[in-house]
Amino acid sequence: MIAFPAGDAFFAGQVKSTECRERVGEALQAVTRPPRCAPPTSCASSSPADQPPPPPSDDEWVDRFKSAFNAEEIEAS
């Protein structure tokens, strides 16, 4: 059920037609229903292309910071 607050007669009137109610219902179902997969096995298995890349290594993080901040690494003595 969709309800409108008192004073929103204009918006409530916009959805009185059968066509509009059906469209609103379809939109709500599309948004609230869980995604479907076809074929069913495609949800359970994923290809390597679907995998996120591995996180950067420590050296890669240091290189990123050096590049982003135009910094240089100081070796401890």
N, CA, C and O atoms as CSV, one atom per row, in Angstrom:
chain,resi,resn,atom,element,x,y,z
A,1,MET,N,N,0.843,-1.162,0.000
A,1,MET,CA,C,0.000,0.000,0.000
A,1,MET,C,C,0.894,1.232,0.000
A,1,MET,O,O,1.880,1.303,0.734
A,2,ILE,N,N,0.547,2.166,-0.806
A,2,ILE,CA,C,1.234,3.449,-0.834
A,2,ILE,C,C,0.259,4.481,-0.299
A,2,ILE,O,O,-0.873,4.578,-0.772
A,3,ALA,N,N,0.693,5.244,0.678
A,3,ALA,CA,C,-0.153,6.273,1.280
A,3,ALA,C,C,0.529,7.620,1.136
A,3,ALA,O,O,1.757,7.713,1.135
A,4,PHE,N,N,-0.266,8.648,1.016
A,4,PHE,CA,C,0.236,10.006,0.905
A,4,PHE,C,C,-0.191,10.788,2.131
A,4,PHE,O,O,-1.301,10.592,2.626
A,5,PRO,N,N,0.649,11.656,2.626
A,5,PRO,CA,C,0.268,12.462,3.789
A,5,PRO,C,C,-0.897,13.383,3.459
A,5,PRO,O,O,-1.133,13.723,2.299
A,6,ALA,N,N,-1.605,13.772,4.482
A,6,ALA,CA,C,-2.691,14.733,4.296
A,6,ALA,C,C,-2.108,16.002,3.690
A,6,ALA,O,O,-1.035,16.448,4.096
A,7,GLY,N,N,-2.789,16.568,2.748
A,7,GLY,CA,C,-2.301,17.771,2.091
A,7,GLY,C,C,-1.587,17.483,0.784
A,7,GLY,O,O,-1.266,18.414,0.046
A,8,ASP,N,N,-1.331,16.223,0.478
A,8,ASP,CA,C,-0.691,15.861,-0.791
A,8,ASP,C,C,-1.720,15.293,-1.772
A,8,ASP,O,O,-1.467,14.301,-2.455
A,9,ALA,N,N,-2.869,15.936,-1.824
A,9,ALA,CA,C,-3.940,15.469,-2.701
A,9,ALA,C,C,-3.502,15.481,-4.165
A,9,ALA,O,O,-3.932,14.633,-4.946
A,10,PHE,N,N,-2.661,16.424,-4.534
A,10,PHE,CA,C,-2.207,16.494,-5.920
A,10,PHE,C,C,-1.466,15.221,-6.292
A,10,PHE,O,O,-1.756,14.615,-7.324
A,11,PHE,N,N,-0.504,14.804,-5.458
A,11,PHE,CA,C,0.275,13.608,-5.773
A,11,PHE,C,C,-0.582,12.345,-5.683
A,11,PHE,O,O,-0.430,11.430,-6.493
A,12,ALA,N,N,-1.462,12.297,-4.720
A,12,ALA,CA,C,-2.356,11.144,-4.601
A,12,ALA,C,C,-3.239,11.035,-5.830
A,12,ALA,O,O,-3.513,9.931,-6.299
A,13,GLY,N,N,-3.687,12.166,-6.355
A,13,GLY,CA,C,-4.524,12.155,-7.552
A,13,GLY,C,C,-3.777,11.686,-8.787
A,13,GLY,O,O,-4.389,11.174,-9.725
A,14,GLN,N,N,-2.469,11.854,-8.800
A,14,GLN,CA,C,-1.677,11.451,-9.956
A,14,GLN,C,C,-1.614,9.937,-10.116
A,14,GLN,O,O,-1.370,9.451,-11.220
A,15,VAL,N,N,-1.821,9.196,-9.066
A,15,VAL,CA,C,-1.701,7.739,-9.136
A,15,VAL,C,C,-3.046,7.019,-9.053
A,15,VAL,O,O,-3.089,5.824,-8.764
A,16,LYS,N,N,-4.133,7.728,-9.302
A,16,LYS,CA,C,-5.445,7.093,-9.220
A,16,LYS,C,C,-5.766,6.229,-10.431
A,16,LYS,O,O,-6.597,5.326,-10.334
A,17,SER,N,N,-5.137,6.481,-11.553
A,17,SER,CA,C,-5.452,5.681,-12.743
A,17,SER,C,C,-4.863,4.278,-12.598
A,17,SER,O,O,-3.835,4.087,-11.949
A,18,THR,N,N,-5.526,3.308,-13.207
A,18,THR,CA,C,-5.066,1.922,-13.153
A,18,THR,C,C,-3.685,1.789,-13.777
A,18,THR,O,O,-2.829,1.084,-13.244
A,19,GLU,N,N,-3.463,2.463,-14.903
A,19,GLU,CA,C,-2.167,2.376,-15.580
A,19,GLU,C,C,-1.044,2.876,-14.681
A,19,GLU,O,O,0.013,2.251,-14.595
A,20,CYS,N,N,-1.269,3.989,-14.020
A,20,CYS,CA,C,-0.250,4.563,-13.143
A,20,CYS,C,C,0.010,3.652,-11.950
A,20,CYS,O,O,1.164,3.438,-11.577
A,21,ARG,N,N,-1.041,3.116,-11.349
A,21,ARG,CA,C,-0.859,2.199,-10.216
A,21,ARG,C,C,-0.048,0.988,-10.621
A,21,ARG,O,O,0.809,0.528,-9.866
A,22,GLU,N,N,-0.315,0.465,-11.819
A,22,GLU,CA,C,0.445,-0.693,-12.293
A,22,GLU,C,C,1.914,-0.344,-12.504
A,22,GLU,O,O,2.799,-1.127,-12.159
A,23,ARG,N,N,2.168,0.821,-13.066
A,23,ARG,CA,C,3.564,1.243,-13.288
A,23,ARG,C,C,4.305,1.441,-11.970
A,23,ARG,O,O,5.453,1.022,-11.826
A,24,VAL,N,N,3.647,2.077,-11.017
A,24,VAL,CA,C,4.276,2.278,-9.718
A,24,VAL,C,C,4.539,0.924,-9.057
A,24,VAL,O,O,5.606,0.714,-8.480
A,25,GLY,N,N,3.588,0.019,-9.136
A,25,GLY,CA,C,3.765,-1.316,-8.564
A,25,GLY,C,C,4.919,-2.060,-9.212
A,25,GLY,O,O,5.710,-2.698,-8.517
A,26,GLU,N,N,5.028,-1.987,-10.538
A,26,GLU,CA,C,6.128,-2.651,-11.243
A,26,GLU,C,C,7.471,-2.046,-10.838
A,26,GLU,O,O,8.451,-2.766,-10.645
A,27,ALA,N,N,7.508,-0.735,-10.715
A,27,ALA,CA,C,8.760,-0.073,-10.324
A,27,ALA,C,C,9.169,-0.485,-8.914
A,27,ALA,O,O,10.343,-0.758,-8.666
A,28,LEU,N,N,8.218,-0.532,-7.998
A,28,LEU,CA,C,8.537,-0.937,-6.635
A,28,LEU,C,C,9.008,-2.380,-6.576
A,28,LEU,O,O,9.939,-2.696,-5.835
A,29,GLN,N,N,8.379,-3.258,-7.345
A,29,GLN,CA,C,8.805,-4.645,-7.366
A,29,GLN,C,C,10.206,-4.778,-7.947
A,29,GLN,O,O,11.008,-5.573,-7.458
A,30,ALA,N,N,10.502,-4.011,-8.980
A,30,ALA,CA,C,11.826,-4.067,-9.596
A,30,ALA,C,C,12.907,-3.633,-8.611
A,30,ALA,O,O,14.017,-4.165,-8.622
A,31,VAL,N,N,12.577,-2.669,-7.765
A,31,VAL,CA,C,13.563,-2.146,-6.819
A,31,VAL,C,C,13.690,-3.038,-5.590
A,31,VAL,O,O,14.789,-3.193,-5.058
A,32,THR,N,N,12.598,-3.621,-5.133
A,32,THR,CA,C,12.624,-4.348,-3.872
A,32,THR,C,C,12.842,-5.836,-4.002
A,32,THR,O,O,13.162,-6.487,-3.007
A,33,ARG,N,N,12.685,-6.399,-5.169
A,33,ARG,CA,C,12.846,-7.848,-5.292
A,33,ARG,C,C,14.322,-8.177,-5.448
A,33,ARG,O,O,15.066,-7.407,-6.055
A,34,PRO,N,N,14.756,-9.314,-4.907
A,34,PRO,CA,C,16.165,-9.689,-5.032
A,34,PRO,C,C,16.520,-9.962,-6.489
A,34,PRO,O,O,15.653,-10.368,-7.263
A,35,PRO,N,N,17.766,-9.750,-6.878
A,35,PRO,CA,C,18.154,-9.974,-8.273
A,35,PRO,C,C,18.037,-11.445,-8.646
A,35,PRO,O,O,18.214,-12.337,-7.815
A,36,ARG,N,N,17.742,-11.665,-9.890
A,36,ARG,CA,C,17.660,-13.034,-10.399
A,36,ARG,C,C,18.830,-13.267,-11.338
A,36,ARG,O,O,19.319,-12.341,-11.983
A,37,CYS,N,N,19.264,-14.497,-11.405
A,37,CYS,CA,C,20.363,-14.852,-12.295
A,37,CYS,C,C,19.878,-15.900,-13.284
A,37,CYS,O,O,19.053,-16.748,-12.944
A,38,ALA,N,N,20.376,-15.841,-14.471
A,38,ALA,CA,C,20.045,-16.858,-15.468
A,38,ALA,C,C,21.319,-17.250,-16.167
A,38,ALA,O,O,21.991,-16.357,-16.685
A,39,PRO,N,N,21.702,-18.474,-16.228
A,39,PRO,CA,C,21.126,-19.611,-15.505
A,39,PRO,C,C,21.470,-19.535,-14.020
A,39,PRO,O,O,22.357,-18.775,-13.630
A,40,PRO,N,N,20.775,-20.318,-13.184
A,40,PRO,CA,C,20.970,-20.215,-11.735
A,40,PRO,C,C,22.410,-20.397,-11.284
A,40,PRO,O,O,22.816,-19.808,-10.283
A,41,THR,N,N,23.190,-21.197,-11.999
A,41,THR,CA,C,24.561,-21.449,-11.556
A,41,THR,C,C,25.463,-20.248,-11.754
A,41,THR,O,O,26.544,-20.198,-11.168
A,42,SER,N,N,25.053,-19.271,-12.567
A,42,SER,CA,C,25.937,-18.135,-12.823
A,42,SER,C,C,26.093,-17.244,-11.601
A,42,SER,O,O,27.062,-16.489,-11.517
A,43,CYS,N,N,25.163,-17.310,-10.646
A,43,CYS,CA,C,25.303,-16.512,-9.425
A,43,CYS,C,C,26.326,-17.136,-8.481
A,43,CYS,O,O,27.063,-16.423,-7.800
A,44,ALA,N,N,26.368,-18.440,-8.441
A,44,ALA,CA,C,27.240,-19.125,-7.494
A,44,ALA,C,C,28.691,-19.087,-7.933
A,44,ALA,O,O,29.589,-19.025,-7.093
A,45,SER,N,N,28.931,-19.122,-9.211
A,45,SER,CA,C,30.311,-19.132,-9.678
A,45,SER,C,C,30.632,-17.796,-10.314
A,45,SER,O,O,29.768,-17.152,-10.909
A,46,SER,N,N,31.853,-17.395,-10.186
A,46,SER,CA,C,32.263,-16.144,-10.793
A,46,SER,C,C,33.536,-16.376,-11.580
A,46,SER,O,O,34.363,-17.216,-11.226
A,47,SER,N,N,33.672,-15.633,-12.628
A,47,SER,CA,C,34.855,-15.772,-13.466
A,47,SER,C,C,35.957,-14.896,-12.908
A,47,SER,O,O,35.680,-13.991,-12.120
A,48,PRO,N,N,37.197,-15.140,-13.293
A,48,PRO,CA,C,38.296,-14.288,-12.806
A,48,PRO,C,C,38.101,-12.822,-13.169
A,48,PRO,O,O,38.585,-11.943,-12.455
A,49,ALA,N,N,37.408,-12.545,-14.252
A,49,ALA,CA,C,37.173,-11.154,-14.637
A,49,ALA,C,C,36.266,-10.447,-13.641
A,49,ALA,O,O,36.329,-9.225,-13.508
A,50,ASP,N,N,35.415,-11.208,-12.932
A,50,ASP,CA,C,34.502,-10.629,-11.952
A,50,ASP,C,C,35.176,-10.381,-10.610
A,50,ASP,O,O,34.620,-9.679,-9.765
A,51,GLN,N,N,36.365,-10.946,-10.396
A,51,GLN,CA,C,37.059,-10.806,-9.128
A,51,GLN,C,C,37.677,-9.420,-9.015
A,51,GLN,O,O,38.229,-8.917,-9.994
A,52,PRO,N,N,37.599,-8.791,-7.851
A,52,PRO,CA,C,38.269,-7.500,-7.685
A,52,PRO,C,C,39.776,-7.714,-7.680
A,52,PRO,O,O,40.247,-8.792,-7.319
A,53,PRO,N,N,40.527,-6.709,-8.073
A,53,PRO,CA,C,41.969,-6.864,-8.076
A,53,PRO,C,C,42.485,-7.024,-6.648
A,53,PRO,O,O,41.846,-6.554,-5.706
A,54,PRO,N,N,43.614,-7.672,-6.478
A,54,PRO,CA,C,44.157,-7.826,-5.119
A,54,PRO,C,C,44.567,-6.466,-4.561
A,54,PRO,O,O,44.867,-5.549,-5.325
A,55,PRO,N,N,44.581,-6.330,-3.251
A,55,PRO,CA,C,44.981,-5.044,-2.673
A,55,PRO,C,C,46.457,-4.768,-2.967
A,55,PRO,O,O,47.243,-5.697,-3.152
A,56,PRO,N,N,46.820,-3.501,-3.006
A,56,PRO,CA,C,48.215,-3.166,-3.274
A,56,PRO,C,C,49.137,-3.684,-2.173
A,56,PRO,O,O,48.749,-3.781,-1.009
A,57,SER,N,N,50.350,-4.011,-2.564
A,57,SER,CA,C,51.348,-4.437,-1.584
A,57,SER,C,C,51.844,-3.217,-0.815
A,57,SER,O,O,51.522,-2.081,-1.163
A,58,ASP,N,N,52.622,-3.456,0.222
A,58,ASP,CA,C,53.178,-2.347,1.001
A,58,ASP,C,C,54.036,-1.438,0.127
A,58,ASP,O,O,53.955,-0.214,0.230
A,59,ASP,N,N,54.854,-2.035,-0.730
A,59,ASP,CA,C,55.708,-1.234,-1.613
A,59,ASP,C,C,54.870,-0.398,-2.580
A,59,ASP,O,O,55.212,0.747,-2.874
A,60,GLU,N,N,53.780,-0.971,-3.069
A,60,GLU,CA,C,52.913,-0.216,-3.975
A,60,GLU,C,C,52.260,0.969,-3.253
A,60,GLU,O,O,52.117,2.046,-3.831
A,61,TRP,N,N,51.864,0.767,-1.983
A,61,TRP,CA,C,51.295,1.870,-1.209
A,61,TRP,C,C,52.315,2.986,-1.032
A,61,TRP,O,O,51.992,4.163,-1.188
A,62,VAL,N,N,53.543,2.613,-0.705
A,62,VAL,CA,C,54.591,3.618,-0.521
A,62,VAL,C,C,54.793,4.384,-1.821
A,62,VAL,O,O,54.911,5.609,-1.811
A,63,ASP,N,N,54.833,3.664,-2.942
A,63,ASP,CA,C,55.004,4.322,-4.244
A,63,ASP,C,C,53.842,5.274,-4.547
A,63,ASP,O,O,54.045,6.355,-5.100
A,64,ARG,N,N,52.639,4.868,-4.185
A,64,ARG,CA,C,51.478,5.736,-4.418
A,64,ARG,C,C,51.580,7.027,-3.609
A,64,ARG,O,O,51.332,8.116,-4.126
A,65,PHE,N,N,51.948,6.892,-2.328
A,65,PHE,CA,C,52.087,8.080,-1.483
A,65,PHE,C,C,53.204,8.982,-2.001
A,65,PHE,O,O,53.049,10.202,-2.054
A,66,LYS,N,N,54.316,8.384,-2.377
A,66,LYS,CA,C,55.422,9.192,-2.891
A,66,LYS,C,C,54.991,9.954,-4.128
A,66,LYS,O,O,55.328,11.128,-4.286
A,67,SER,N,N,54.254,9.302,-4.997
A,67,SER,CA,C,53.794,9.946,-6.224
A,67,SER,C,C,52.752,11.022,-5.932
A,67,SER,O,O,52.819,12.119,-6.486
A,68,ALA,N,N,51.787,10.712,-5.061
A,68,ALA,CA,C,50.700,11.645,-4.774
A,68,ALA,C,C,51.182,12.903,-4.072
A,68,ALA,O,O,50.671,13.994,-4.324
A,69,PHE,N,N,52.169,12.755,-3.188
A,69,PHE,CA,C,52.626,13.888,-2.394
A,69,PHE,C,C,53.991,14.415,-2.840
A,69,PHE,O,O,54.603,15.238,-2.158
A,70,ASN,N,N,54.457,13.933,-3.986
A,70,ASN,CA,C,55.752,14.336,-4.506
A,70,ASN,C,C,56.805,14.218,-3.399
A,70,ASN,O,O,57.573,15.146,-3.144
A,71,ALA,N,N,56.816,13.054,-2.753
A,71,ALA,CA,C,57.677,12.825,-1.605
A,71,ALA,C,C,58.794,11.857,-1.978
A,71,ALA,O,O,58.768,11.212,-3.026
A,72,GLU,N,N,59.761,11.783,-1.096
A,72,GLU,CA,C,60.813,10.794,-1.265
A,72,GLU,C,C,60.989,10.046,0.043
A,72,GLU,O,O,60.750,10.575,1.128
A,73,GLU,N,N,61.401,8.834,-0.093
A,73,GLU,CA,C,61.550,7.960,1.068
A,73,GLU,C,C,62.897,8.245,1.717
A,73,GLU,O,O,63.914,8.337,1.030
A,74,ILE,N,N,62.904,8.383,3.036
A,74,ILE,CA,C,64.133,8.611,3.789
A,74,ILE,C,C,64.467,7.308,4.498
A,74,ILE,O,O,63.678,6.776,5.279
A,75,GLU,N,N,65.630,6.825,4.206
A,75,GLU,CA,C,66.078,5.571,4.821
A,75,GLU,C,C,66.555,5.851,6.241
A,75,GLU,O,O,67.263,6.828,6.487
A,76,ALA,N,N,66.165,4.997,7.160
A,76,ALA,CA,C,66.628,5.131,8.543
A,76,ALA,C,C,68.107,4.750,8.603
A,76,ALA,O,O,68.540,3.801,7.950
A,77,SER,N,N,68.873,5.500,9.394
A,77,SER,CA,C,70.298,5.181,9.474
A,77,SER,C,C,70.687,4.611,10.807
A,77,SER,O,O,71.856,4.293,11.025
